[in-house]
Amino acid sequence: MSLLSKQSKNTVVDPLMANNPISLQVLGICSALAVTVKMDTAVVMTLAVIAVLSISNTVISLLRKMIPAKVRIIVQLSVIASMVILTDLILQAYMYDISKQLTVFVSLIITNCIIMGRAEAFAMQNGPWRSFLDGLGNALGYGLILIGVAFFRELLGSGTIYGFQVVPDSFYAAGYENMGLMTLSPGAFIILGLIVWAQRIIGKVEQE
Amino acid sequence: MEHYLSLITKAVFVENILLAYFLGMCSFLAVSKKVDASIGLGFAVIFVLTITSPVNWFIYSFLLGDGALAWLGFPDVNLSFLKPIVFIAVIAAMVQLVEMVIDKFSPSLYQSLGIFLPLIAVNCSILGGSLFLVERNYTLMESTVFGFGSGLGWFLAIASMASIRYRLRYSNVPLKLRGVGITMLLTGLISIAFMSFGGIQL
């Protein structure tokens, strides 16, 4: 990509695997897992987080020289909360069914630690373009895990992927059954635990 | 009375705010390394949830909800879209207030809870509790009971996790699974145990 300099590219790519916000920095698991029963809710949630994180990072970065250090948390929080409310209203207007399924979890993006964490750690020190890329990268890294968990939960729990049946009928006829546990909350914890394990083996991450 | 008992059992065991709705995971994972810190944070969560739930119920019913401003003569105004931002502001203010009151009346409790109270303002379980009570149309009494029950459920989850992790240091966990990985798997197992309360009706 000649459009992006090497440094900018790293800002986006780094959080996807090497420094993933969920599995390696352990931020933002709250509100992430509850929407992973089906892939469509996970995808919409990912889009919402991408929108909120990249825009709020850009806005905070533009304002960074004007925000007094003492009240910076409350300013960041109000920028983030406004973005979340906008996203929620847009979802209610154009994707009503899915926003019904997501219920309170879109509003809970406000307290998602990734968003505050990136605002505090990156957007307060860097320019708007790099902050935008950083927000995009981290939101994509978050979405990657979210969609990964949703993929396994939907495949094992309902035998479908994105609503399409993939486990053939002959399997069910032969006695295969969907794993009900995966559609319940323990499934999310266990799948995420296994994903983190796999990622640490592949990524050769140093232990804390 | 029975209605509230059943609500509290549901909030503590069946629909545990951490194990079934995944709220408050960040502080759960970070703090459950130490037993006494977990118990301190657990009590702080019970405390704050029990206080903020009825306060946010009042705010929603008399200021934000559809037609809630009728007592001021504006029956057509619906401010419910402001819910998240107002709730988080109320929570932050309440936490600050609680902190000052505790500091004044019980310095020893302040010493033990002190560092955890500011953390709680951004704990998803508190905001989640307030959003759920709007979502489910609870009454004032139900909201208070639900807030207390959710806090108690969170406390139970983090206290049991902390004691398991304390024991875990003697076991031989695969190197790459240590830390987050094993904690997630264990949380899954605790969550299965809590689900077995599912059929109970009081």
Chai-1 contact restraints between the chains, C-beta under 6 A:
chainA,res_idxA,chainB,res_idxB,connection_type,confidence,min_distance_angstrom,max_distance_angstrom,comment,restraint_id
A,V26,B,L29,contact,1.0,0.0,6.0,A-B,restraint_1
A,V26,B,V180,contact,1.0,0.0,6.0,A-B,restraint_2
A,I29,B,M25,contact,1.0,0.0,6.0,A-B,restraint_3
A,C30,B,L23,contact,1.0,0.0,6.0,A-B,restraint_4
A,C30,B,M25,contact,1.0,0.0,6.0,A-B,restraint_5
A,C30,B,C26,contact,1.0,0.0,6.0,A-B,restraint_6
A,C30,B,C124,contact,1.0,0.0,6.0,A-B,restraint_7
A,S31,B,C124,contact,1.0,0.0,6.0,A-B,restraint_8
A,L33,B,F22,contact,1.0,0.0,6.0,A-B,restraint_9
A,A34,B,Y21,contact,1.0,0.0,6.0,A-B,restraint_10
A,A34,B,F22,contact,1.0,0.0,6.0,A-B,restraint_11
A,A81,B,P84,contact,1.0,0.0,6.0,A-B,restraint_12
A,A81,B,I85,contact,1.0,0.0,6.0,A-B,restraint_13
A,I85,B,F81,contact,1.0,0.0,6.0,A-B,restraint_14
A,T103,B,E135,contact,1.0,0.0,6.0,A-B,restraint_15
A,V104,B,L131,contact,1.0,0.0,6.0,A-B,restraint_16
A,V104,B,E135,contact,1.0,0.0,6.0,A-B,restraint_17
A,S107,B,P84,contact,1.0,0.0,6.0,A-B,restraint_18
A,S107,B,L131,contact,1.0,0.0,6.0,A-B,restraint_19
A,L108,B,C124,contact,1.0,0.0,6.0,A-B,restraint_20
A,L108,B,G128,contact,1.0,0.0,6.0,A-B,restraint_21
A,I110,B,P84,contact,1.0,0.0,6.0,A-B,restraint_22
A,I110,B,I88,contact,1.0,0.0,6.0,A-B,restraint_23
A,T111,B,V122,contact,1.0,0.0,6.0,A-B,restraint_24
A,T111,B,C124,contact,1.0,0.0,6.0,A-B,restraint_25
A,T111,B,L127,contact,1.0,0.0,6.0,A-B,restraint_26
A,C113,B,C26,contact,1.0,0.0,6.0,A-B,restraint_27
A,S185,B,A20,contact,1.0,0.0,6.0,A-B,restraint_28
A,S185,B,S191,contact,1.0,0.0,6.0,A-B,restraint_29
A,P186,B,G188,contact,1.0,0.0,6.0,A-B,restraint_30
A,P186,B,S191,contact,1.0,0.0,6.0,A-B,restraint_31
A,P186,B,I192,contact,1.0,0.0,6.0,A-B,restraint_32
A,F189,B,M184,contact,1.0,0.0,6.0,A-B,restraint_33
A,F189,B,T187,contact,1.0,0.0,6.0,A-B,restraint_34
A,F189,B,G188,contact,1.0,0.0,6.0,A-B,restraint_35
A,F189,B,S191,contact,1.0,0.0,6.0,A-B,restraint_36
A,I190,B,L185,contact,1.0,0.0,6.0,A-B,restraint_37
A,I190,B,G188,contact,1.0,0.0,6.0,A-B,restraint_38
A,L192,B,M184,contact,1.0,0.0,6.0,A-B,restraint_39
A,G193,B,G181,contact,1.0,0.0,6.0,A-B,restraint_40
A,G193,B,M184,contact,1.0,0.0,6.0,A-B,restraint_41
A,G193,B,L185,contact,1.0,0.0,6.0,A-B,restraint_42
A,V196,B,V180,contact,1.0,0.0,6.0,A-B,restraint_43
A,V196,B,G181,contact,1.0,0.0,6.0,A-B,restraint_44
A,W197,B,K176,contact,1.0,0.0,6.0,A-B,restraint_45
A,W197,B,L177,contact,1.0,0.0,6.0,A-B,restraint_46
A,W197,B,G181,contact,1.0,0.0,6.0,A-B,restraint_47
A,R200,B,K176,contact,1.0,0.0,6.0,A-B,restraint_48
A,I201,B,K176,contact,1.0,0.0,6.0,A-B,restraint_49
A,E208,B,G179,contact,1.0,0.0,6.0,A-B,restraint_50
